[in-house]
Amino acid sequence: MADAAPSPPADEAPPAAAAPAKKKKGLPVKLIAIVGGVVVVQGALLFGLFKFLGGGPKSTQAEPSAAAHEEQTSDHGAAPSASDQGKPSAAADHGKTGGTGEHGTKGAEGRAAEIPPPPAGATAEVQLVKGFRVPNDKSGRMFIYDLEVSVVVPGHQAEAFKALAAQRLGEVQDRIGRVIRSASDKMLREDDLEMLRSQIREELSEMLTDGQRIERVLIPRLVPLPT
């Protein structure tokens, strides 16, 4: 028992126990550093992700505004230019021509209505032939008769008789010439040429349509020219 090793002093045991304590204090610092780095990296990733996702809606919202701006620009472009403002508008054209033209037609009819129609008993003269020459030898001698013939018709039929004289001039001349060639010397020498007027009226009346009539036949010129 006397040879047993002496136990270490009591004050030398704490240093051996202190070493493990120092090791235990160093581990949490490294873990904190690692965790902090991970947190920073995750925060950067999340920030970048939010920034990326946040930029997407802004770009999509900008597109409709740009499209709306283009639509407004096109609408402004469709507005009448300064040169077009000097031109008559469609409403003005419709008033003038009626594009087809009802308003313009009504305006023309209104102007025509301002001209009073001829009275019911009014008449008009229409010239049928002038400088017309027809031969006649019923007196025993050949004469060339230079004549002019007009008719007196109702005023509202004047235009129809003018068209008749223009469109059927050959037939008008033929009928008048037939009367002159067959007229007796006595008929051609009458002061009022009443018989000659009557026969010419009968010939021309055969050409007329329903409702048309000749009031009188005028022969302002009938000159016999010897051959």
Residue frames relative to the residue before (quaternion, step in Angstrom):
aa qw qx qy qz dx dy dz
M 1.0000 0.0000 0.0000 0.0000 0.00 0.00 0.00
A 0.6148 0.5476 -0.3361 0.4574 3.54 1.16 -0.61
D 0.6816 0.4963 -0.2976 0.4478 3.63 1.16 -0.60
A 0.4525 0.6940 -0.4677 0.3081 3.68 1.12 -0.09
A 0.5531 -0.6323 0.4364 0.3222 3.51 -1.14 0.85
P 0.5003 -0.6650 0.4641 0.3033 3.46 -1.00 0.77
S 0.4639 -0.6739 0.4973 0.2886 3.61 -0.97 0.78
P 0.5490 -0.6275 0.4205 0.3580 3.55 -1.03 0.73
P 0.6107 -0.5648 0.4024 0.3823 3.46 -1.15 0.52
A 0.6171 -0.5949 0.3888 0.3379 3.51 -1.17 0.62
D 0.6863 0.4974 -0.2974 0.4394 3.59 1.03 -0.65
E 0.6206 0.5515 -0.3558 0.4290 3.63 1.20 -0.21
A 0.5671 0.6291 -0.3811 0.3707 3.72 1.13 -0.32
P 0.6204 0.5731 -0.3747 0.3823 3.76 0.80 -0.65
P 0.6327 0.5226 -0.3917 0.4161 3.68 0.87 -0.66
A 0.6525 0.5140 -0.3396 0.4412 3.61 0.91 -0.71
A 0.6779 0.4740 -0.2861 0.4837 3.57 1.06 -0.65
A 0.6098 0.5771 -0.3463 0.4185 3.57 1.14 -0.53
A 0.6056 0.5906 -0.3643 0.3894 3.57 1.04 -0.72
P 0.6715 0.4665 -0.3287 0.4727 3.59 0.81 -0.79
A 0.6106 0.5585 -0.3609 0.4301 3.59 1.06 -0.64
K 0.6363 0.5240 -0.3312 0.4592 3.60 1.00 -0.74
K 0.6396 0.5275 -0.3284 0.4525 3.59 1.00 -0.81
K 0.6518 0.5228 -0.3162 0.4492 3.58 1.02 -0.85
K 0.6554 0.5047 -0.3187 0.4628 3.61 1.05 -0.66
G 0.6561 0.5347 -0.3222 0.4240 3.69 0.99 -0.55
L 0.6107 0.5885 -0.3584 0.3901 3.67 0.99 -0.54
P 0.6682 0.4956 -0.3399 0.4386 3.69 0.77 -0.76
V 0.6094 0.5559 -0.3683 0.4290 3.64 0.99 -0.58
K 0.6677 0.4869 -0.3054 0.4731 3.58 0.93 -0.84
L 0.6505 0.5159 -0.3230 0.4542 3.54 0.96 -0.84
I 0.6367 0.5234 -0.3292 0.4608 3.54 0.99 -0.81
A 0.6497 0.5203 -0.3205 0.4522 3.56 0.99 -0.85
I 0.6642 0.4976 -0.3100 0.4638 3.57 0.98 -0.90
V 0.6677 0.4960 -0.3054 0.4636 3.56 0.89 -0.92
G 0.6433 0.5218 -0.3273 0.4548 3.56 0.99 -0.79
G 0.6471 0.5138 -0.3276 0.4582 3.59 1.01 -0.78
V 0.6403 0.5202 -0.3224 0.4643 3.53 1.03 -0.84
V 0.6481 0.5172 -0.3205 0.4579 3.55 0.98 -0.86
V 0.6468 0.5146 -0.3266 0.4583 3.60 0.94 -0.83
V 0.6584 0.5026 -0.3147 0.4635 3.58 0.93 -0.89
Q 0.6618 0.4967 -0.3122 0.4667 3.58 0.93 -0.88
G 0.6387 0.5217 -0.3334 0.4569 3.58 1.03 -0.76
A 0.6483 0.5086 -0.3269 0.4628 3.58 0.99 -0.80
L 0.6511 0.5132 -0.3183 0.4598 3.55 1.00 -0.85
L 0.6651 0.4967 -0.3050 0.4668 3.57 0.93 -0.86
F 0.6331 0.5315 -0.3297 0.4561 3.59 1.01 -0.77
G 0.6683 0.4892 -0.3000 0.4734 3.53 0.99 -0.93
L 0.6428 0.5276 -0.3233 0.4516 3.56 1.04 -0.81
F 0.6607 0.4960 -0.3047 0.4739 3.58 0.94 -0.89
K 0.6404 0.5235 -0.3277 0.4566 3.57 0.99 -0.78
F 0.6600 0.5064 -0.3073 0.4620 3.56 1.01 -0.87
L 0.6888 0.4665 -0.2759 0.4814 3.53 0.95 -0.96
G 0.6478 0.5169 -0.3235 0.4567 3.56 1.03 -0.65
G 0.6461 0.5227 -0.3273 0.4496 3.62 1.09 -0.58
G 0.5807 0.6138 -0.3719 0.3843 3.61 1.13 -0.58
P 0.7009 0.4593 -0.2945 0.4594 3.65 0.68 -0.94
K 0.6181 0.5451 -0.3625 0.4352 3.56 1.04 -0.71
S 0.6660 0.4966 -0.3167 0.4578 3.56 0.96 -0.85
T 0.6616 0.4961 -0.3183 0.4635 3.57 1.03 -0.78
Q 0.6460 0.5019 -0.3290 0.4718 3.57 1.06 -0.62
A 0.6318 0.5426 -0.3446 0.4332 3.58 1.09 -0.58
E 0.6110 0.5879 -0.3595 0.3896 3.56 1.08 -0.68
P 0.6711 0.4751 -0.3332 0.4614 3.66 0.81 -0.79
S 0.6326 0.5259 -0.3528 0.4458 3.55 1.01 -0.71
A 0.6418 0.5074 -0.3302 0.4708 3.57 1.06 -0.77
A 0.6441 0.5103 -0.3253 0.4679 3.58 1.02 -0.81
A 0.6416 0.5121 -0.3296 0.4663 3.56 1.02 -0.80
H 0.6314 0.5302 -0.3372 0.4545 3.55 1.04 -0.75
E 0.6516 0.5041 -0.3175 0.4696 3.57 1.01 -0.83
E 0.6390 0.5249 -0.3305 0.4550 3.59 1.04 -0.79
Q 0.6448 0.5047 -0.3199 0.4766 3.56 1.01 -0.83
T 0.6360 0.5290 -0.3307 0.4541 3.57 1.03 -0.80
S 0.6607 0.4967 -0.3137 0.4672 3.58 0.99 -0.86
D 0.6294 0.5286 -0.3393 0.4575 3.58 1.07 -0.75
H 0.6551 0.4903 -0.3142 0.4814 3.55 0.99 -0.81
G 0.6388 0.5230 -0.3338 0.4551 3.57 1.09 -0.71
A 0.6578 0.5098 -0.3164 0.4554 3.58 1.11 -0.61
A 0.5131 0.6379 -0.4293 0.3815 3.58 1.20 -0.27
P 0.5934 -0.5909 0.3962 0.3765 3.64 -1.05 0.65
S 0.4007 -0.7136 0.5278 0.2272 3.51 -0.94 0.96
A 0.7107 -0.4470 0.3224 0.4371 3.51 -1.36 0.07
S 0.6479 0.5107 -0.3279 0.4603 3.58 1.08 -0.70
D 0.6604 0.5051 -0.3119 0.4599 3.57 1.09 -0.74
Q 0.5911 0.5865 -0.3804 0.4023 3.58 1.12 -0.54
G 0.6464 0.5227 -0.3233 0.4521 3.57 1.15 -0.53
K 0.6257 0.5317 -0.3362 0.4612 3.57 1.26 -0.36
P 0.5634 -0.5870 0.4402 0.3797 3.59 -1.12 0.51
S 0.4742 -0.6749 0.4916 0.2791 3.51 -1.01 0.83
A 0.6862 -0.4665 0.3502 0.4345 3.53 -1.35 0.16
A 0.6268 0.5298 -0.3433 0.4567 3.56 1.08 -0.70
A 0.6507 0.5048 -0.3240 0.4656 3.56 1.04 -0.79
D 0.6331 0.5153 -0.3341 0.4713 3.59 1.05 -0.78
H 0.6373 0.5207 -0.3352 0.4586 3.54 1.01 -0.79
G 0.6512 0.5077 -0.3214 0.4635 3.59 1.07 -0.67
K 0.7010 0.4630 -0.2819 0.4635 3.56 1.06 -0.71
T 0.8214 0.2336 -0.0981 0.5110 3.51 0.77 -1.11
G 0.3496 -0.7183 0.5278 0.2885 3.56 1.09 -0.59
G 0.1516 -0.8663 0.4675 0.0892 3.92 1.31 0.48
T 0.5737 -0.3177 -0.4020 0.6391 2.02 1.06 1.41
G 0.7390 -0.6336 0.2127 0.0844 3.39 0.59 1.02
E 0.3334 0.7392 -0.5461 0.2101 3.66 0.95 0.41
H 0.6618 0.5145 -0.3217 0.4404 3.56 0.91 -0.93
G 0.6611 0.4992 -0.3128 0.4647 3.59 0.99 -0.87
T 0.6410 0.5222 -0.3238 0.4600 3.56 1.04 -0.77
K 0.6474 0.5084 -0.3200 0.4690 3.53 1.01 -0.82
G 0.6230 0.5359 -0.3438 0.4543 3.55 1.09 -0.72
A 0.6540 0.4995 -0.3134 0.4739 3.57 1.00 -0.84
E 0.6488 0.5061 -0.3245 0.4666 3.56 1.01 -0.80
G 0.6231 0.5411 -0.3415 0.4498 3.55 1.09 -0.69
R 0.6555 0.4936 -0.3148 0.4771 3.56 1.02 -0.81
A 0.6455 0.5095 -0.3282 0.4648 3.56 1.04 -0.77
A 0.6416 0.5324 -0.3314 0.4417 3.55 1.07 -0.71
E 0.5771 0.5929 -0.3852 0.4087 3.58 1.18 -0.44
I 0.6325 0.4912 -0.3336 0.4973 3.60 1.19 -0.53
P 0.3667 -0.7573 0.4857 0.2369 3.60 -0.45 1.08
P 0.4790 -0.6619 0.4847 0.3123 3.60 -0.93 0.78
P 0.5930 -0.5705 0.4099 0.3934 3.56 -1.13 0.50
P 0.5981 -0.5645 0.4164 0.3876 3.57 -1.09 0.56
A 0.6774 -0.5242 0.3342 0.3932 3.52 -1.23 0.55
G 0.7634 0.3657 -0.2065 0.4907 3.60 0.96 -0.77
A 0.4210 0.7212 -0.4649 0.2941 3.61 1.25 0.15
T 0.1566 -0.7730 0.6099 0.0773 3.55 -1.17 0.68
A 0.1814 -0.7633 0.6107 0.1072 3.53 -1.34 0.29
E 0.3708 -0.7117 0.5538 0.2219 3.53 -1.23 0.58
V 0.0776 -0.7742 0.6280 0.0161 3.54 -1.02 0.90
Q 0.3042 -0.7607 0.5468 0.1726 3.57 -0.69 1.09
L 0.2529 -0.7884 0.5483 0.1172 3.55 -0.86 1.00
V 0.7967 -0.0513 0.0581 0.5994 3.59 0.79 -0.96
K 0.0193 -0.7727 0.6344 -0.0006 3.55 -1.21 0.63
G 0.8067 0.1497 -0.1576 0.5496 3.57 -0.89 0.99
F 0.3802 0.7279 -0.4753 0.3157 3.56 1.20 0.60
R 0.1182 -0.8165 0.5643 0.0287 3.58 -0.75 1.04
V 0.0172 -0.7927 0.6064 -0.0599 3.52 -0.91 1.10
P 0.3671 -0.7371 0.5151 0.2380 3.64 -0.87 0.85
N 0.0154 0.7678 -0.6405 0.0058 3.58 -1.29 0.54
D 0.0718 -0.8131 0.5776 0.0069 3.57 -0.87 1.01
K 0.3166 0.7865 -0.4853 0.2136 3.61 1.18 0.41
S 0.6352 0.5186 -0.3385 0.4615 3.60 1.16 -0.33
G 0.5888 -0.5516 0.3770 0.4549 3.63 1.23 -0.10
R 0.7449 0.2668 -0.1814 0.5840 3.54 1.24 -0.06
M 0.4662 -0.6933 0.4769 0.2730 3.58 -1.01 0.83
F 0.0005 0.7640 -0.6446 0.0282 3.50 -0.93 1.04
I 0.2634 -0.7029 0.6334 0.1880 3.51 -1.25 0.57
Y 0.1947 -0.8019 0.5586 0.0835 3.57 -0.53 1.17
D 0.1921 -0.7590 0.6180 0.0712 3.52 -0.76 1.18
L 0.0924 0.8370 -0.5260 0.1192 3.56 -0.37 1.18
E 0.2018 -0.7217 0.6510 0.1211 3.46 -1.47 0.34
V 0.0670 -0.8117 0.5799 -0.0202 3.55 -0.84 1.06
S 0.0009 0.7621 -0.6472 0.0206 3.55 -1.05 0.93
V 0.2438 -0.7527 0.5892 0.1640 3.55 -1.25 0.33
V 0.3095 -0.7035 0.6076 0.2002 3.53 -1.24 0.61
V 0.0038 -0.8097 0.5822 -0.0739 3.56 -0.67 1.20
P 0.6488 -0.4737 0.3872 0.4524 3.64 -1.22 0.18
G 0.6105 -0.6139 0.3595 0.3481 3.56 -0.96 0.86
H 0.7000 0.4749 -0.2877 0.4491 3.60 0.90 -0.79
Q 0.6829 0.4566 -0.2924 0.4895 3.61 1.26 -0.16
A 0.3734 0.7639 -0.4707 0.2356 3.59 1.25 0.04
E 0.6756 0.4972 -0.3079 0.4490 3.59 0.87 -0.91
A 0.6334 0.5287 -0.3374 0.4534 3.58 1.01 -0.73
F 0.6708 0.4793 -0.3054 0.4765 3.61 0.99 -0.76
K 0.6064 0.5322 -0.3630 0.4662 3.59 1.08 -0.59
A 0.6505 0.4995 -0.3150 0.4776 3.57 0.98 -0.80
L 0.6220 0.5430 -0.3330 0.4553 3.56 1.05 -0.76
A 0.6714 0.4977 -0.2955 0.4628 3.59 0.92 -0.91
A 0.6913 0.4733 -0.2832 0.4667 3.60 1.06 -0.73
Q 0.7364 0.4380 -0.2378 0.4576 3.58 0.88 -0.93
R 0.7927 0.2222 -0.1119 0.5566 3.60 1.06 -0.67
L 0.1127 0.8436 -0.5142 0.1055 3.54 1.03 0.86
G 0.6400 0.5396 -0.3345 0.4328 3.59 0.95 -0.83
E 0.6787 0.4751 -0.2960 0.4754 3.57 0.93 -0.86
V 0.6115 0.5403 -0.3498 0.4601 3.60 1.05 -0.73
Q 0.6766 0.4818 -0.2961 0.4717 3.59 0.87 -0.91
D 0.6380 0.5374 -0.3354 0.4379 3.59 0.98 -0.80
R 0.6834 0.4824 -0.2953 0.4616 3.59 0.90 -0.90
I 0.6583 0.4849 -0.3181 0.4799 3.60 0.95 -0.79
G 0.6535 0.5182 -0.3154 0.4528 3.58 0.98 -0.86
R 0.6190 0.5489 -0.3446 0.4436 3.58 1.05 -0.70
V 0.6550 0.5024 -0.3104 0.4714 3.58 0.99 -0.80
I 0.6767 0.4882 -0.3063 0.4582 3.61 0.88 -0.88
R 0.6747 0.5020 -0.3165 0.4388 3.60 0.86 -0.83
S 0.7401 0.3958 -0.2291 0.4931 3.60 1.04 -0.70
A 0.4869 0.6792 -0.4358 0.3341 3.62 1.22 -0.10
S 0.4575 -0.6727 0.5104 0.2788 3.53 -1.08 0.80
D 0.6588 -0.5017 0.3782 0.4138 3.53 -1.31 0.32
K 0.6226 0.5506 -0.3362 0.4429 3.56 1.09 -0.73
M 0.6516 0.5141 -0.3153 0.4601 3.60 0.94 -0.84
L 0.6995 0.4718 -0.2745 0.4613 3.56 0.98 -0.84
R 0.7063 0.4394 -0.2687 0.4857 3.61 1.24 -0.31
E 0.4130 0.7059 -0.4860 0.3080 3.61 1.18 0.07
D 0.5438 -0.6325 0.4442 0.3271 3.53 -1.10 0.74
D 0.7870 0.2944 -0.1570 0.5190 3.60 0.87 -0.87
L 0.3262 -0.7803 0.4750 0.2432 3.58 1.35 -0.07
E 0.1669 0.8445 -0.4957 0.1148 3.55 1.13 0.70
M 0.6825 0.4836 -0.2987 0.4594 3.59 0.87 -0.89
L 0.6440 0.5207 -0.3186 0.4612 3.55 1.01 -0.79
R 0.6363 0.5241 -0.3203 0.4667 3.59 1.01 -0.82
S 0.6598 0.5303 -0.3062 0.4356 3.56 0.97 -0.93
Q 0.6791 0.4875 -0.2957 0.4622 3.58 0.94 -0.87
I 0.6355 0.5163 -0.3302 0.4697 3.60 1.01 -0.77
R 0.6397 0.5266 -0.3272 0.4543 3.56 1.02 -0.78
E 0.6498 0.5148 -0.3189 0.4593 3.59 0.97 -0.83
E 0.6537 0.5157 -0.3158 0.4549 3.59 0.97 -0.84
L 0.7057 0.4610 -0.2735 0.4634 3.58 0.87 -0.94
S 0.6119 0.5741 -0.3592 0.4086 3.60 1.07 -0.65
E 0.5926 0.5762 -0.3697 0.4245 3.59 1.16 -0.47
M 0.6556 0.5142 -0.3079 0.4594 3.60 1.21 -0.40
L 0.6014 0.6181 -0.3487 0.3669 3.57 1.20 -0.44
T 0.4136 -0.6752 0.5531 0.2590 3.53 -1.29 0.48
D 0.7201 -0.4280 0.3081 0.4510 3.56 -1.30 0.11
G 0.7850 0.3111 -0.2507 0.4734 3.53 -0.96 0.90
Q 0.6478 0.4832 -0.3272 0.4897 3.59 1.18 -0.38
R 0.0667 0.7937 -0.6019 0.0570 3.54 -1.05 0.74
I 0.3410 -0.7026 0.5923 0.1982 3.51 -1.31 0.56
E 0.3499 -0.7478 0.5293 0.1952 3.54 -0.71 1.10
R 0.7886 -0.1154 0.1205 0.5918 3.57 0.83 -1.03
V 0.3188 -0.6953 0.6056 0.2196 3.51 -1.38 0.36
L 0.1673 -0.7830 0.5949 0.0700 3.54 -0.87 1.01
I 0.0702 -0.7652 0.6395 0.0225 3.56 -1.01 0.95
P 0.0776 -0.8477 0.5229 0.0440 3.60 0.28 1.18
R 0.7889 0.1578 -0.1024 0.5850 3.61 1.18 -0.34
L 0.1686 0.7299 -0.6489 0.1334 3.55 -1.03 1.02
V 0.1061 0.8202 -0.5436 0.1429 3.53 -0.01 1.32
P 0.2796 -0.7595 0.5603 0.1763 3.62 -0.68 1.08
L 0.1227 -0.7794 0.6123 0.0511 3.56 -0.84 1.01
P 0.3602 -0.7450 0.5139 0.2260 3.62 -0.57 1.09
T 0.3661 -0.7285 0.5425 0.2021 3.52 -1.12 0.71
